[in-house]
Amino acid sequence: MFRIFALLAAFVSTVSAAVLPGIDVLAGRDFDALRGKRVGLITNQTGVNAAGTKTRLVLKKAPGVQLVALFAPEHGLDGTVAAAKSIATRKDAATGLTVFSIYGATRKPTPEMLRGLDALVFDMQDIGIRSYTYVSTMARAMEAAGEAGIEFIVLDRPNPLGGERVEGPGIEDKWRSFVGQMPTPYLHGMTAGELARMCNAKGWVAKRCKLTIVPMSGWSRSMTWADTGLRWVQTSPNIPRISSVAGYAATSIFGSLEGSGFDVGIGTDEPFQIGGLCNCDGSDFAARVRAGGVPASPYSREDMAGARLNISAKSAVNLTGINIHLLAAAQAVKPGIFNRYRDADAIFWKIYGSESLRGQIERGVSPATIIAGWQRGVDSFRSARQPYLIYQ
């Protein structure tokens, strides 16, 4: 009787959400996929149910489930550590469990970390963009689970950009890395669970795993985050709001040249929602960006100036393509933008996925032509992903 009441209370507390994440679906099934198992959980502050309770607390109290270890990705268990900074293994005050770092000395759970586990669970909110490292963490953890002979379980969550927006360049094998682990277009339009299915089936990991997906309830491909009814939880220090996600899609390629005087608003209350340069004419820069059909207005701060973007996940403009318009504007107002960026193994190429872009920008190839050049790869990927889609 008490269990029925508890399940009813959980349902009432989340009924306002149109979408229930995998953790809620799992709870509604009385944790059937985890009962009797010793479990490790890969999670962070975004791992919450629709009522806002942390997944690690839900599983710690779940009947028949033994949660014995936690694993933290880039930005740490609480999502407060700056990008690219190593995470230390520590204790979690909320559960008393060890939080193993998988963004430090290793980016993949080691056999020692997995010893004694029956299953490894993944529950984090991704943002649907290839260079964001949470799905890279997932892929390497899947490989580790396969090598250890344990089950890998994904508690699925929405793609905040929706399931229909697929755009951007692919990635050459030469440039695959932790900021481009999977060979997808820059925006893939898939959930973590769908990507896990494709990754496992396609052999994008060295060792396939026994994979289980706990799907969401209520999500469809046309939904962006605004349609889900779920509360946004900051996914990392510079993605504080849902508006930051579309901004990241639009400026993260451009912004990977940031050390060369490029500005995407990091350190302001508009991270990834502006694009500009040091000591340039912001009105000229913004006008060039607007000429490509990008909704933008001039901005300036200190010695930076450029374009403020007016975009969202529902914008008709190609979000990834905005990066190209920004790069073309930068080249026009300050020729030789790449000359100040000399690292042949630069993060820029790993994020974009190819070295071809430099020559195109320097030769003055139009952004429209560059963006159109992505379409064949996008169409091919749309066909290739079809068997792995969970939500139709």
C-alpha positions in Angstrom: 0.0 0.0 0.0 2.8 2.4 0.9 4.6 1.7 -2.4 1.4 2.4 -4.4 1.0 5.7 -2.5 4.6 6.7 -3.1 4.3 6.0 -6.9 1.1 8.0 -7.0 2.7 10.9 -5.1 5.7 10.9 -7.6 3.2 10.9 -10.5 1.3 13.8 -9.1 4.5 15.8 -8.5 5.5 15.5 -12.1 2.2 15.5 -13.9 2.7 19.1 -15.1 5.6 18.0 -17.3 4.7 16.9 -20.8 7.7 14.7 -20.9 9.0 12.3 -18.2 12.8 11.5 -18.4 14.0 7.9 -18.3 14.6 8.1 -14.5 10.8 8.7 -14.0 9.9 5.9 -16.3 12.3 3.6 -14.5 10.7 4.5 -11.2 7.3 3.9 -12.6 8.4 0.4 -13.5 9.5 -0.2 -9.9 13.2 0.0 -11.0 12.9 -3.3 -12.9 16.0 -2.8 -15.0 18.2 -2.4 -11.9 16.6 -4.6 -9.2 19.1 -7.1 -7.7 22.1 -5.3 -9.3 25.1 -3.5 -8.0 25.1 -0.3 -9.9 27.5 2.5 -10.9 26.0 5.8 -12.0 27.5 8.3 -14.4 25.8 11.6 -13.6 26.0 15.2 -12.6 23.7 18.0 -11.5 21.5 17.5 -14.6 20.6 14.0 -13.5 17.3 14.8 -11.9 13.8 13.5 -12.2 10.9 15.7 -13.4 10.3 16.8 -9.8 13.9 17.9 -9.5 15.2 15.1 -7.2 18.7 14.0 -8.0 18.9 10.6 -9.7 21.6 9.5 -7.4 19.3 10.0 -4.4 16.4 8.3 -6.2 18.5 5.2 -6.9 20.1 5.3 -3.4 16.7 4.8 -1.9 15.2 2.5 -4.7 14.1 -0.9 -3.4 16.2 -3.8 -4.5 18.9 -1.5 -6.1 22.4 -1.3 -4.8 23.9 2.0 -5.9 27.6 1.6 -5.0 29.6 4.1 -7.0 29.3 7.4 -8.9 31.3 8.7 -11.9 31.8 12.4 -12.7 32.3 13.8 -16.2 33.8 17.1 -17.4 32.6 20.0 -15.1 32.3 17.5 -12.1 29.4 16.1 -10.2 27.9 19.5 -9.5 28.7 21.1 -12.9 30.8 24.0 -11.4 34.3 23.2 -12.7 35.5 25.2 -15.7 35.8 23.6 -19.1 38.8 21.4 -19.7 39.8 21.4 -16.0 40.6 18.0 -14.5 38.1 16.5 -12.0 39.3 14.8 -8.8 37.9 11.6 -7.3 36.1 12.4 -4.1 33.3 11.5 -1.8 29.7 12.6 -2.4 28.3 14.2 0.7 24.7 13.5 -0.4 25.1 9.7 -0.7 28.4 8.9 1.0 29.6 7.2 -2.2 32.9 7.6 -4.0 32.7 9.8 -7.0 35.3 8.5 -9.5 36.7 11.0 -11.9 36.4 10.1 -15.6 37.7 13.5 -16.6 41.2 13.6 -15.3 43.8 10.9 -15.4 41.3 8.8 -17.4 38.3 9.7 -19.4 37.0 6.1 -19.3 36.1 4.0 -16.3 39.0 1.7 -15.4 38.6 -2.0 -14.6 39.3 -1.2 -11.0 36.5 1.4 -10.9 34.1 -1.2 -12.4 35.1 -4.1 -10.3 32.1 -5.7 -8.6 29.5 -3.8 -10.7 26.7 -5.5 -12.6 25.6 -2.4 -14.5 26.8 1.0 -15.4 24.0 3.6 -15.7 24.2 6.9 -17.6 21.9 9.8 -16.7 23.0 13.3 -17.8 21.4 16.0 -19.9 23.2 16.3 -23.2 22.6 19.4 -25.5 22.6 17.6 -28.9 25.9 19.0 -30.2 28.8 16.8 -31.3 31.6 18.8 -29.5 29.8 18.7 -26.1 31.7 16.1 -24.1 28.9 14.3 -22.3 28.1 11.9 -25.1 31.9 11.3 -25.6 31.9 10.3 -21.9 29.0 8.0 -22.7 30.7 6.3 -25.6 33.9 5.6 -23.7 32.0 4.3 -20.7 30.1 2.0 -23.1 33.4 0.7 -24.3 34.6 0.1 -20.7 31.3 -1.7 -19.9 31.8 -3.9 -22.9 35.3 -4.8 -21.9 34.2 -5.5 -18.3 31.3 -7.6 -19.5 28.7 -5.6 -17.6 25.4 -4.0 -18.8 25.2 -0.4 -19.8 21.9 1.4 -19.2 21.0 4.8 -20.5 18.2 6.7 -18.8 17.1 8.8 -21.7 16.5 12.6 -21.8 15.3 15.1 -24.5 17.5 16.6 -27.1 16.9 20.3 -26.3 17.3 21.3 -29.9 14.7 18.7 -31.0 14.9 15.5 -33.0 14.5 17.0 -36.4 17.3 19.5 -36.6 20.3 17.8 -38.3 23.0 20.1 -39.7 26.6 21.0 -39.9 29.8 19.4 -41.1 30.8 15.8 -40.5 34.1 14.8 -39.0 37.1 13.2 -40.6 38.7 10.3 -38.8 41.9 12.3 -38.5 40.1 14.8 -36.2 38.0 12.5 -34.0 38.7 13.2 -30.4 36.9 13.8 -27.1 35.3 16.9 -28.6 34.3 14.9 -31.6 34.0 11.2 -30.5 31.2 10.2 -32.8 31.1 10.6 -36.6 27.9 12.6 -36.8 27.0 16.0 -38.2 27.6 18.8 -35.7 23.9 18.7 -34.7 22.7 15.2 -34.9 19.1 15.5 -33.8 19.3 12.4 -31.6 18.8 11.6 -27.9 21.6 10.1 -25.8 19.8 6.8 -25.9 19.4 6.8 -29.7 23.1 7.8 -30.1 24.1 4.9 -27.8 22.1 2.4 -29.9 23.8 3.7 -33.1 27.3 3.9 -31.5 27.0 0.3 -30.3 25.6 -1.1 -33.5 28.0 0.8 -35.8 31.1 -0.2 -33.8 32.1 3.3 -33.0 33.5 1.9 -29.8 36.3 -0.8 -29.7 34.2 -3.2 -27.7 30.4 -3.3 -27.9 28.4 -3.6 -24.7 25.1 -5.2 -23.6 23.0 -2.1 -24.0 19.6 -1.2 -22.4 17.8 2.1 -23.0 15.1 3.3 -20.6 13.1 5.7 -22.9 11.3 8.8 -22.0 7.5 9.1 -21.9 5.8 11.8 -23.9 8.7 13.0 -26.1 8.5 13.3 -29.9 11.0 14.5 -32.5 9.3 17.9 -33.1 9.7 18.9 -29.4 12.4 21.3 -28.4 13.1 21.9 -24.7 10.4 24.6 -24.4 7.8 22.0 -25.3 8.8 19.4 -22.6 7.5 21.2 -19.5 10.8 20.3 -17.8 12.9 22.7 -15.8 16.3 23.5 -17.3 19.2 22.7 -15.1 22.5 24.4 -16.0 24.5 21.7 -17.9 27.9 23.5 -17.4 29.1 26.9 -16.3 28.6 28.5 -19.7 25.3 26.8 -20.5 23.2 28.4 -17.7 20.0 28.8 -19.6 18.2 27.0 -22.4 18.9 29.9 -24.7 22.6 29.2 -24.3 22.2 25.9 -26.2 21.1 27.4 -29.5 23.9 29.9 -28.9 26.5 27.2 -28.4 25.4 25.6 -31.7 25.8 29.0 -33.5 29.1 30.1 -32.0 31.1 27.2 -30.5 33.0 26.5 -33.8 33.8 30.2 -34.2 34.5 30.5 -30.5 37.2 27.8 -30.5 39.4 30.5 -32.0 38.8 32.6 -28.9 42.5 32.7 -28.0 43.1 34.7 -31.2 40.9 37.7 -30.1 37.5 36.1 -30.8 34.6 36.7 -28.5 31.5 34.6 -27.8 30.4 36.2 -24.6 32.1 34.0 -22.1 32.2 35.9 -18.8 29.1 37.8 -19.6 25.4 37.0 -18.9 25.1 36.1 -22.6 27.5 33.1 -23.1 27.6 31.9 -26.7 24.9 34.4 -27.7 27.3 36.9 -29.3 30.1 36.7 -31.8 32.8 39.3 -32.4 36.4 40.4 -32.4 38.8 42.5 -30.5 39.0 46.1 -31.7 36.7 45.9 -34.6 33.7 47.9 -35.9 30.7 46.2 -34.4 28.2 47.8 -36.7 30.1 46.7 -39.8 30.6 43.2 -38.4 26.9 42.8 -37.5 25.8 44.1 -40.9 27.9 41.5 -42.6 26.3 38.7 -40.5 22.8 40.0 -41.0 23.4 40.0 -44.8 23.5 36.3 -44.6 20.0 36.1 -43.1 21.1 35.8 -39.5 19.1 37.8 -37.0 21.7 39.9 -35.3 22.4 43.4 -33.9 25.6 45.2 -33.0 27.1 44.8 -29.6 30.3 46.1 -27.9 31.9 45.5 -24.5 35.3 46.7 -23.4 37.6 46.2 -26.4 35.3 43.6 -28.1 32.6 44.3 -30.7 30.5 42.3 -33.1 27.0 40.7 -33.5 24.4 39.9 -30.8 22.4 36.9 -32.0 18.6 36.7 -31.7 18.1 32.9 -32.1 16.4 29.9 -30.5 16.1 26.2 -31.0 13.0 27.0 -33.2 14.8 29.5 -35.5 14.5 28.8 -39.2 18.2 29.7 -39.8 20.8 27.0 -39.9 22.3 27.4 -36.4 25.6 25.7 -37.2 25.9 27.8 -40.3 26.0 31.0 -38.2 29.5 30.0 -37.2 30.5 30.3 -40.9 28.8 33.7 -41.2 30.8 34.9 -38.2 34.1 33.6 -39.5 33.4 35.2 -42.9 32.7 38.5 -41.3 35.8 38.2 -39.2 37.9 37.5 -42.2 36.4 40.5 -44.0 37.0 43.0 -41.3 40.3 41.6 -40.2 41.9 39.6 -43.0 44.3 36.8 -41.9 42.3 35.6 -38.9 43.8 32.2 -39.1 47.4 33.5 -39.2 47.2 34.2 -35.5 46.2 30.6 -34.8 49.2 28.4 -35.6 48.6 25.1 -33.8 48.4 22.4 -36.5 46.6 20.1 -34.0 44.3 22.9 -32.9 41.0 22.4 -31.0 39.4 24.3 -33.9 39.9 21.5 -36.4 38.8 18.9 -33.8 35.6 20.7 -33.3 34.8 21.5 -36.9 36.0 18.1 -38.0 38.2 19.1 -41.0 40.9 21.5 -42.1 39.1 22.4 -45.2 37.3 25.4 -43.7 40.4 27.6 -43.5 41.1 27.5 -47.2 37.4 28.2 -48.0 37.2 31.2 -45.7 40.6 32.6 -46.9 39.6 32.2 -50.6 36.3 34.0 -49.9 34.0 31.1 -50.6 30.5 32.3 -49.6 29.0 31.0 -46.3 26.0 29.8 -48.3 28.3 27.6 -50.5 30.1 26.2 -47.5 26.8 25.4 -45.7 25.3 23.8 -48.8 28.4 21.6 -49.0 27.4 19.9 -45.7 24.0 18.7 -47.1 25.1 15.5 -48.7 26.6 14.3 -45.4 23.5 15.4 -43.5 21.2 13.5 -45.8 23.4 10.4 -45.6 23.4 10.6 -41.8 19.6 11.0 -41.7 19.2 7.7 -43.5 21.9 6.0 -41.5 20.4 7.0 -38.1 16.9 5.8 -39.0 17.1 2.2 -37.6 18.3 3.5 -34.2 15.6 6.1 -33.6 13.4 5.4 -30.6 10.9 8.3 -31.0 9.2 8.6 -34.3 
